[in-house]
Amino acid sequence: MCRERKALEAWQIDIPLTADHERAGGIAVRSCIREKKIYCGKKYMEVDIYSHTSLPTPRKRSKKGKVSAPKQKNLNDKNAKRYFVQLLNTNFGEGDLHVSLTYAELPDTIEAAEKEVSKYIRRIAYKRKKEGLDPLKYVLITEYRTGKDDEKPVRIHHHIIMNGGLDRDEIEELWRKPKKKGQKKGDRIGFVNADRLKPNEYGLEAIARYLMKNPNGKKRWSSSQNLERPEYSTNDHKYSRRQVERIVKDEIDNLIYWKKQYPDWDLTDARAEYNDLTGWSVYLKLRRSRE
């Protein structure tokens, strides 16, 4: 008999069914309120407080885990959008860059455009290495629109969020084709602009939402492999259903209340949602307190 089954049997013997427990297929399961802390680097944290059903486990401190990246990186899915914001807040901040790139002559395909921007990214990575800077970290967003045949692009541009270190003029100068014989510099591929990132109390959520907007086109994104993923930890014993209902009624916007719950953090946003099956859920956004 497997270890998990033995543990379950032990729980079934020791724990009578209560309002927080029910049986599913002969196995006792536990319904609780879970607190899930999502750490976006050292400065930002999100907290989800929601109804959760799980196998009964002894009380113990949970280990941190990595937030899973969405399978489809098309920025259409709600979870993918949320992860995108968390990823930017985990890896980028003050002094890093947002680079916008366009084409003077449109590539024939989206794949050709992505090949061109990949070469640009390699040139930046080489420049950083040559100047003794940390390896390049980036998130690349490609936005495009196609014609009626859905093949030939009619508009393509790129956005890159990257770590700082290089001068903005240096970054912009690299958006060029290889120089031809007799040229001092290669021809410009198109327009390029590099701006410093300006985080606010929500970190980089504003620029993330700007990049996620989808008025009349399609988007897809990729990233360097050296990005840190947001981390999370869970606690199934901090809140009760009655507490959550009271919070929604009386404390949802009470900064003093949340400061007591999370002393090292300042609340920047709080919202509540109700579901007929699971009841109330609370979602918080916090920024680490300044010393």
C-alpha positions in Angstrom: 0.0 0.0 0.0 1.4 3.4 -1.0 2.5 5.9 1.6 -0.2 8.4 0.6 -2.9 5.8 1.1 -1.6 4.9 4.5 -1.6 8.6 5.5 -5.1 8.9 4.2 -6.3 6.0 6.3 -4.7 7.4 9.3 -6.5 10.7 8.8 -9.8 8.9 8.2 -9.4 7.1 11.6 -8.3 10.2 13.6 -10.5 12.9 12.1 -14.3 12.7 12.2 -16.2 14.3 9.4 -17.1 18.0 10.1 -18.4 20.9 8.2 -14.9 21.3 6.7 -14.6 17.6 5.7 -16.4 15.3 3.3 -15.9 12.0 1.8 -15.1 11.4 -1.9 -14.8 7.8 -3.1 -14.3 6.6 0.5 -11.5 9.2 1.1 -11.9 12.1 3.5 -11.1 15.4 1.8 -10.8 18.7 3.6 -12.4 22.0 2.5 -10.5 25.1 3.8 -9.6 28.7 3.1 -6.2 28.8 1.5 -3.8 31.7 1.7 -1.5 31.7 -1.3 1.4 34.2 -1.3 3.0 34.9 -4.6 6.4 36.6 -4.3 7.3 38.8 -7.3 11.0 39.4 -6.5 11.7 41.1 -3.2 9.5 44.2 -3.7 6.1 42.9 -4.7 3.7 40.3 -3.4 0.2 39.1 -4.4 -2.0 37.2 -1.9 -5.0 35.0 -2.9 -7.4 34.0 -0.2 -9.9 31.4 -1.5 -11.8 28.2 -0.9 -9.7 25.1 -1.5 -10.4 21.4 -1.3 -7.5 19.1 -0.5 -6.5 15.9 1.3 -6.1 16.4 5.0 -2.4 17.0 6.0 -0.7 17.7 9.3 -0.1 21.4 10.1 3.3 22.3 8.8 5.0 25.2 7.1 4.7 24.9 3.4 7.8 25.2 1.2 8.1 27.8 -1.5 7.4 26.6 -5.0 7.8 28.2 -8.5 4.7 29.6 -10.2 4.1 27.6 -13.4 4.4 29.4 -16.7 1.3 29.3 -18.9 1.4 26.7 -21.7 0.1 29.2 -24.2 2.0 32.5 -24.3 -0.5 34.4 -26.3 -1.6 37.0 -23.7 -5.2 36.2 -24.4 -5.8 34.0 -21.4 -6.5 35.7 -18.0 -4.0 33.5 -16.2 -1.3 34.2 -18.8 -1.8 37.9 -18.4 -1.5 37.7 -14.7 1.7 35.6 -14.9 3.1 38.1 -17.4 2.7 41.0 -14.9 4.2 38.8 -12.1 7.2 37.8 -14.3 8.0 41.5 -15.2 7.8 42.5 -11.5 10.0 39.6 -10.5 12.8 40.4 -13.0 12.8 44.1 -13.9 12.6 47.5 -12.3 14.2 50.8 -12.0 17.0 51.3 -14.5 15.9 48.6 -16.9 14.6 49.3 -20.4 11.6 49.1 -22.7 12.6 49.0 -26.3 10.1 49.4 -29.2 11.1 48.3 -32.7 9.4 48.7 -36.1 10.3 48.0 -39.8 10.9 50.4 -42.7 10.2 47.4 -45.0 7.9 44.7 -43.6 9.2 41.2 -43.6 7.3 38.7 -45.7 6.3 36.5 -42.7 6.0 36.7 -38.9 8.8 34.1 -38.7 11.1 36.3 -40.7 10.4 39.2 -38.4 11.1 37.0 -35.3 14.4 35.8 -36.9 15.4 39.5 -37.4 14.7 40.5 -33.9 16.4 37.4 -32.6 19.6 38.5 -34.4 19.2 41.9 -32.8 18.9 40.3 -29.3 22.1 38.4 -30.0 23.9 41.6 -30.9 22.8 43.1 -27.6 23.9 40.0 -25.7 27.3 40.1 -27.4 27.7 43.9 -26.6 26.9 43.3 -22.9 29.4 40.4 -22.7 32.1 42.5 -24.4 31.6 45.3 -21.9 31.6 42.9 -18.9 27.9 43.4 -18.0 25.6 40.7 -16.6 24.0 38.4 -19.1 21.0 39.8 -21.0 17.6 39.1 -19.5 14.6 40.0 -21.6 11.0 39.5 -22.5 10.1 39.8 -26.2 6.5 40.7 -27.4 5.8 40.5 -31.1 2.6 42.3 -32.2 1.3 41.8 -35.7 -1.7 42.0 -38.1 -2.2 40.0 -41.2 -4.1 40.6 -44.4 -7.2 38.8 -45.7 -5.2 35.8 -46.7 -4.0 35.6 -43.0 -0.4 35.0 -44.2 1.1 38.2 -45.4 1.7 40.6 -42.5 0.5 44.2 -42.9 1.9 45.4 -39.7 4.6 44.1 -37.3 6.4 45.6 -34.4 8.3 44.3 -31.3 8.6 45.3 -27.7 11.5 44.2 -25.5 11.8 44.5 -21.8 15.4 44.0 -20.9 17.9 44.6 -18.0 19.8 47.9 -18.0 23.5 48.5 -18.2 24.0 49.6 -21.8 23.4 53.2 -22.9 20.1 53.8 -24.7 21.9 55.2 -27.7 23.9 52.0 -27.9 20.8 49.9 -27.8 19.1 51.9 -30.6 22.2 51.8 -32.8 22.2 48.0 -32.9 18.8 48.0 -34.8 20.6 48.0 -38.1 21.3 45.7 -41.0 24.9 44.4 -41.5 26.9 47.2 -43.2 27.6 46.9 -46.9 30.9 47.5 -48.6 31.8 51.2 -48.3 29.3 51.8 -45.5 30.4 53.0 -42.0 27.1 51.7 -40.6 24.4 49.4 -41.9 21.0 50.7 -42.9 18.5 51.2 -40.2 15.9 48.4 -40.1 13.3 50.7 -38.9 12.3 53.0 -36.0 13.7 52.1 -32.6 13.2 53.8 -29.2 14.6 52.8 -25.8 13.1 54.2 -22.6 13.9 53.7 -18.9 11.3 51.7 -17.0 9.4 53.7 -14.3 7.9 51.4 -11.7 5.1 52.7 -9.4 3.4 51.2 -6.4 2.2 48.4 -8.6 5.6 47.8 -10.1 5.5 47.4 -13.8 1.8 46.5 -14.1 1.1 49.6 -16.2 3.7 48.8 -18.9 2.6 45.1 -18.8 -1.0 46.0 -19.4 0.0 48.4 -22.2 2.0 45.5 -23.8 -1.0 43.1 -23.3 -3.6 45.3 -25.0 -5.0 43.7 -28.2 -7.1 46.2 -30.2 -6.9 44.8 -33.7 -4.0 42.4 -33.8 -2.3 39.3 -32.5 0.5 39.0 -29.9 2.9 36.3 -28.9 5.8 36.5 -26.4 9.0 34.7 -25.5 11.7 35.3 -22.9 15.3 34.5 -22.1 15.9 31.3 -20.1 17.6 33.1 -17.2 14.6 34.8 -15.9 13.6 34.1 -12.3 10.1 32.7 -11.9 7.7 34.1 -9.2 7.6 32.0 -6.1 4.6 31.0 -4.0 3.8 29.5 -0.6 0.5 28.4 0.9 -1.1 28.3 4.3 -4.4 26.5 4.9 -4.8 27.5 8.5 -4.6 31.3 8.7 -8.2 32.2 7.6 -11.6 30.7 8.2 -14.7 31.2 6.0 -16.2 33.4 8.7 -13.1 35.6 8.8 -13.2 36.0 5.0 -16.9 37.0 5.1 -16.1 39.5 7.8 -13.1 40.9 5.8 -15.3 41.4 2.7 -17.9 43.2 4.8 -15.7 45.3 7.1 -12.0 45.2 6.3 -11.4 44.9 2.6 -10.2 48.5 2.3 -8.8 48.8 5.8 -5.0 49.5 5.4 -4.4 49.1 9.2 -6.0 45.6 9.2 -3.9 44.4 6.3 -0.7 45.9 7.8 -1.4 43.7 10.9 -1.7 40.6 8.7 1.4 41.4 6.6 3.6 43.7 8.7 6.4 44.1 6.2 4.1 45.0 3.3 1.9 48.0 2.3 -1.4 47.2 0.6 -1.8 48.7 -2.9 -5.0 47.0 -4.0 -7.7 44.7 -2.6 -10.7 43.2 -4.2 -13.3 40.5 -3.4 -15.1 38.1 -5.7 -18.1 35.9 -4.9 -18.9 32.5 -6.4 -22.1 30.6 -5.7 -20.2 27.3 -5.2 -17.1 28.4 -3.4 -18.2 31.6 -1.7 -16.0 34.7 -1.2 -12.4 35.1 -2.4 -10.0 38.0 -1.7 -7.1 39.1 -3.9 -4.4 41.5 -2.6 -1.5 43.3 -4.1 1.2 44.6 -1.8 4.6 46.4 -2.0 7.3 45.8 0.5 7.4 48.6 3.1 10.2 51.2 2.7 12.6 51.3 5.6 
